[in-house]
Amino acid sequence: MSDAASQPTARRPHRPVIVGIVPRQPSRVLREAAHYARLHGASLLVVHVDVTRFVSYEDPDGYVHTAPINLDAVPGEALESQLRDEAARALEGVDVAWQLEMLAGDPALAMKDLADRTEARLIVVGTRKRGIGDSIREFFTGSVAARLAHRQPRPVLVVPTGEPVKDDEDPWRERQSWPEELWPGA
Protein backbone atom coordinates (compact mmCIF):
# COMPACT_ATOMS: atom_id res chain seq x y z
CA MET A 1 0.00 0.00 0.00
CA SER A 2 1.21 3.47 -0.84
CA ASP A 3 1.82 6.22 1.72
CA ALA A 4 0.59 8.81 -0.79
CA ALA A 5 -3.09 9.54 -0.92
CA SER A 6 -4.64 11.39 -3.76
CA GLN A 7 -7.92 11.99 -5.42
CA PRO A 8 -6.90 13.86 -8.56
CA THR A 9 -9.55 15.67 -10.54
CA ALA A 10 -7.45 15.57 -13.71
CA ARG A 11 -5.02 13.12 -15.24
CA ARG A 12 -1.58 13.41 -13.68
CA PRO A 13 1.10 14.83 -15.95
CA HIS A 14 3.93 12.57 -17.09
CA ARG A 15 7.50 13.58 -16.09
CA PRO A 16 6.51 16.78 -14.27
CA VAL A 17 8.46 18.93 -11.87
CA ILE A 18 6.95 18.29 -8.43
CA VAL A 19 6.88 21.09 -5.85
CA GLY A 20 5.85 20.57 -2.23
CA ILE A 21 3.94 23.43 -0.64
CA VAL A 22 2.51 24.37 2.74
CA PRO A 23 0.02 27.15 3.57
CA ARG A 24 1.43 30.69 3.54
CA GLN A 25 4.74 29.53 2.09
CA PRO A 26 6.74 32.25 0.31
CA SER A 27 5.92 32.33 -3.40
CA ARG A 28 9.61 31.99 -4.25
CA VAL A 29 9.39 28.19 -3.91
CA LEU A 30 6.62 27.91 -6.50
CA ARG A 31 8.24 30.41 -8.84
CA GLU A 32 11.59 28.58 -8.73
CA ALA A 33 9.83 25.28 -9.42
CA ALA A 34 7.97 26.89 -12.34
CA HIS A 35 11.26 28.20 -13.71
CA TYR A 36 12.73 24.68 -13.74
CA ALA A 37 9.54 23.24 -15.23
CA ARG A 38 9.82 25.75 -18.10
CA LEU A 39 13.51 24.89 -18.59
CA HIS A 40 12.60 21.19 -18.85
CA GLY A 41 9.50 21.79 -20.97
CA ALA A 42 7.51 20.05 -18.24
CA SER A 43 4.33 20.76 -16.35
CA LEU A 44 4.30 21.60 -12.66
CA LEU A 45 2.64 19.31 -10.14
CA VAL A 46 1.97 21.35 -6.98
CA VAL A 47 1.65 19.01 -4.00
CA HIS A 48 0.53 19.43 -0.40
CA VAL A 49 0.88 16.52 2.02
CA ASP A 50 -1.57 16.50 4.92
CA VAL A 51 0.31 15.00 7.86
CA THR A 52 -2.88 14.86 9.93
CA ARG A 53 -4.28 12.09 7.68
CA PHE A 54 -3.05 8.59 6.94
CA VAL A 55 -3.65 6.11 4.15
CA SER A 56 -6.30 3.61 5.25
CA TYR A 57 -6.37 1.49 2.08
CA GLU A 58 -5.90 1.64 -1.67
CA ASP A 59 -8.32 0.21 -4.22
CA PRO A 60 -6.99 -1.99 -7.04
CA ASP A 61 -7.68 0.86 -9.49
CA GLY A 62 -5.33 3.16 -7.54
CA TYR A 63 -7.93 5.23 -5.67
CA VAL A 64 -6.51 5.93 -2.22
CA HIS A 65 -8.72 6.22 0.86
CA THR A 66 -7.51 8.25 3.82
CA ALA A 67 -8.64 8.76 7.37
CA PRO A 68 -7.83 11.56 9.81
CA ILE A 69 -5.60 10.90 12.79
CA ASN A 70 -8.13 12.89 14.81
CA LEU A 71 -11.51 11.30 14.12
CA ASP A 72 -13.28 14.59 14.94
CA ALA A 73 -11.40 16.44 12.21
CA VAL A 74 -13.25 17.93 9.26
CA PRO A 75 -11.90 17.26 5.73
CA GLY A 76 -9.68 20.03 4.42
CA GLU A 77 -11.67 21.40 1.47
CA ALA A 78 -10.98 24.92 2.74
CA LEU A 79 -7.26 24.13 2.87
CA GLU A 80 -7.29 22.84 -0.70
CA SER A 81 -9.06 26.03 -1.85
CA GLN A 82 -6.55 28.18 0.07
CA LEU A 83 -3.57 26.34 -1.45
CA ARG A 84 -5.05 26.55 -4.96
CA ASP A 85 -5.55 30.34 -4.54
CA GLU A 86 -2.02 30.82 -3.16
CA ALA A 87 -0.53 28.81 -6.03
CA ALA A 88 -2.55 30.74 -8.61
CA ARG A 89 -1.33 34.06 -7.16
CA ALA A 90 2.30 32.89 -7.04
CA LEU A 91 2.19 31.56 -10.60
CA GLU A 92 0.26 34.48 -12.10
CA GLY A 93 1.90 35.51 -15.36
CA VAL A 94 4.11 32.40 -15.42
CA ASP A 95 3.75 30.39 -18.61
CA VAL A 96 3.66 26.85 -17.23
CA ALA A 97 0.84 24.33 -16.94
CA TRP A 98 0.21 23.32 -13.34
CA GLN A 99 -2.21 21.40 -11.17
CA LEU A 100 -2.66 20.89 -7.43
CA GLU A 101 -2.70 17.48 -5.84
CA MET A 102 -3.50 16.80 -2.18
CA LEU A 103 -1.69 13.85 -0.57
CA ALA A 104 -1.77 12.36 2.92
CA GLY A 105 0.80 10.74 5.18
CA ASP A 106 4.52 11.27 5.55
CA PRO A 107 5.63 14.15 3.26
CA ALA A 108 8.87 12.57 2.04
CA LEU A 109 7.33 9.17 1.36
CA ALA A 110 4.21 10.63 -0.26
CA MET A 111 6.24 12.84 -2.63
CA LYS A 112 8.64 9.97 -3.37
CA ASP A 113 5.73 7.71 -4.28
CA LEU A 114 4.15 10.39 -6.49
CA ALA A 115 7.50 11.06 -8.18
CA ASP A 116 7.84 7.33 -8.91
CA ARG A 117 4.32 7.11 -10.33
CA THR A 118 4.74 10.16 -12.59
CA GLU A 119 8.44 9.65 -13.39
CA ALA A 120 9.09 13.19 -12.17
CA ARG A 121 12.14 15.05 -13.43
CA LEU A 122 12.81 17.05 -10.26
CA ILE A 123 11.38 17.58 -6.77
CA VAL A 124 11.39 21.10 -5.32
CA VAL A 125 10.85 21.89 -1.63
CA GLY A 126 11.30 24.96 0.54
CA THR A 127 13.34 25.15 3.70
CA ARG A 128 11.46 24.83 6.97
CA LYS A 129 10.57 27.82 9.12
CA ARG A 130 13.13 28.81 11.70
CA GLY A 131 12.03 28.29 15.26
CA ILE A 132 12.14 25.91 18.17
CA GLY A 133 8.88 24.11 17.31
CA ASP A 134 9.97 23.31 13.78
CA SER A 135 13.45 22.38 15.00
CA ILE A 136 12.02 19.86 17.46
CA ARG A 137 9.70 18.40 14.82
CA GLU A 138 12.60 18.06 12.38
CA PHE A 139 14.74 16.43 15.10
CA PHE A 140 12.16 13.65 15.50
CA THR A 141 10.99 13.27 11.89
CA GLY A 142 14.03 14.43 9.93
CA SER A 143 14.30 16.91 7.11
CA VAL A 144 11.92 16.25 4.22
CA ALA A 145 14.59 17.42 1.74
CA ALA A 146 17.27 15.17 3.25
CA ARG A 147 14.94 12.18 3.35
CA LEU A 148 13.98 12.75 -0.30
CA ALA A 149 17.63 13.02 -1.29
CA HIS A 150 18.42 9.68 0.37
CA ARG A 151 15.34 7.66 -0.63
CA GLN A 152 14.88 8.30 -4.34
CA PRO A 153 17.06 8.96 -7.42
CA ARG A 154 15.75 12.33 -8.66
CA PRO A 155 17.42 15.67 -8.05
CA VAL A 156 15.98 17.62 -5.12
CA LEU A 157 16.08 21.42 -5.20
CA VAL A 158 15.82 23.09 -1.78
CA VAL A 159 14.73 26.74 -2.01
CA PRO A 160 15.48 29.04 0.94
CA THR A 161 12.24 30.56 2.23
CA GLY A 162 13.63 33.19 4.56
CA GLU A 163 16.65 35.30 5.20
CA PRO A 164 19.82 33.22 5.43
CA VAL A 165 21.30 32.68 8.87
CA LYS A 166 24.56 34.56 9.43
CA ASP A 167 27.67 32.43 9.90
CA ASP A 168 27.99 33.42 13.57
CA GLU A 169 24.25 33.09 14.35
CA ASP A 170 22.61 30.09 16.00
CA PRO A 171 19.89 29.03 13.51
CA TRP A 172 17.82 27.26 16.19
CA ARG A 173 17.68 30.08 18.66
CA GLU A 174 14.64 32.32 18.39
CA ARG A 175 15.30 35.92 19.30
CA GLN A 176 11.90 36.23 20.93
CA SER A 177 10.87 35.54 24.51
CA TRP A 178 12.52 32.41 25.88
CA PRO A 179 11.80 31.24 29.40
CA GLU A 180 14.82 32.06 31.54
CA GLU A 181 15.20 28.42 32.65
CA LEU A 182 15.49 27.28 29.03
CA TRP A 183 17.82 30.00 27.77
CA PRO A 184 19.46 32.11 30.50
CA GLY A 185 20.18 35.67 29.46
CA ALA A 186 17.99 35.56 26.36
N, C-alpha and C positions, 0 to 999 in steps of 0.2 A: 504494500500500500504506500502511496506517495504521501509526503509531508506537505505537499502544496495543494491548496484547495482553490478551485476556481470555478466560476460559472460565467464564462465569457459570453458576451452578447454578439460578438462577431468572430469570424474565423481568425485564429492567431496568425500573425505574420511568420514567414519562414526566414530564418537567419537575421533576426532583428538585433538592434542594440537594446539591451534591457537596462532600465534605470529604476532603482529602488527609491521610493519617496516616503516621507512621513508628513503629517500635517504641519503647516507653517514652516516648512523647510525653505531655506533661501532658494530663489529661482535659479541661482548659478548652477546648481546640480543638474537641473533639467536642461538648461541652455547648453551646458557642456556636453551632455549626452546627445542632444539634438545636433550639435556641431559634428560629433563623431558619426552619428547616423548619416548625416549628409555626406561626409567624407567617404563612407562605405557604400553609399547608395542604398541604404537600408531604412526600414521603418523603425520607429521607436515604440517599444513596449514599456509603458509606465506602470510600475508595480508597487502596490502597497501590501505588506504582510501584516495581518492582524494577529498579534501574539496573544490576544485574549481568547482566541478560538483554536480548536484542534480538529484534525481530520478524524471523523468518526468511521467512515468507510467510503470506498470508491466503487462505483458501478462498473461492470465490464465494458461499458461504452465510454468510460473515462470521466463521467460526471462524478464530482467529488462532493460528499456531504460533510458538513462541519457542524460542530456543536460548541457553544460557549463554555469556557472554563467556569464562569459564574452563570448558573442556570437562570438567574433572574435578569440577565442582561438582555437588552433589546438589540436586534440586528442593526448593523451600522449603515443603513441607507443614507443617513445624513452625512456620515463620514465619506462615503463614496462620492456623494454630490459635492462636498467640500473639496475633496482631492481633485475631482474632475475640473472644478472651477479654478483651483489654484494652478493646475497644469495648463489649462487653456490660457490663463493670464500670462504664465511664464513663457509659453510657446507662441504667444501672439506675434504674428509677423515672421515666424520662422517657417521656412518651406520644408517641412518634413511631415510625413504621415505618422500619426501616433494613435494609440488606444490605451485605455486604462484597464488594468486587470487587478482584481482584489484576490489575494491569497490568504491562507491561514496557516498558523503553525510557527515553526522556527524560521526566522528570516533567511539565514544562510542556506538552510536545506531547501526551503521553498523556492528561492531564486535559482539555486543549483538545479533543482528538478525541472523548473520551467526552462532554464537555459538548455538543458539536455533535450527536452521535448521539442523546442523550437530551433535547435542548433544555432543558438545565439552567437553573434560575432564578438560581443564585448558586454561586460556587466559594469555599470556605473553606480557608485554609491557615494553618499556624502559622509563627511566625518561626523562623529557624534557631538552632541552639545557638551561643552565644558561644564563641569560641576560634580559635586560629590555623589549625587544620586546616580548620575549616568556612569561615573567611575566605578561605583560599587556594582551596578548591574553588569558592566563590561567585565569586571573582575570575575564574576560568577559565570557569565554566559560566553565571554570572549568577544572579540571584535568581529562584527559581521564581515568586514572587508578581509581580515586575516583568515577567517574560516573559509570564505569563498576562494581565496588565493591558494589554500592548501587542499581543498576538496574537489576541485574541478579544473579542467585544462585551459579555460578561456582567460584572456587578459581581464584584469579588474582595474578600473580607473577609480581612484579615491579623490573626490573633489573637496577641498577645504571649504567649510561652511561659515567660518568665522575668521576673526583676526588671528594670524599666527601667534603662537606663544613665543615670547622672547627667549633667547638662549639661557638667560639667567633666571627665568621665571619658572615657578613650579606649576605645571599645567593642571594639577589636580586640586590646587588650593583656590577656593573661591575667595574673593576679596570682600565678601559681604559679612554678615554677622555670624561668626562662629561662636559656639558656647566656649567659654574660657577653659573648661576642663578638657575639651577636645583639641583646642589650638591656643595655648597660652600666648598672650600678647597680640592676638589677631585684631 
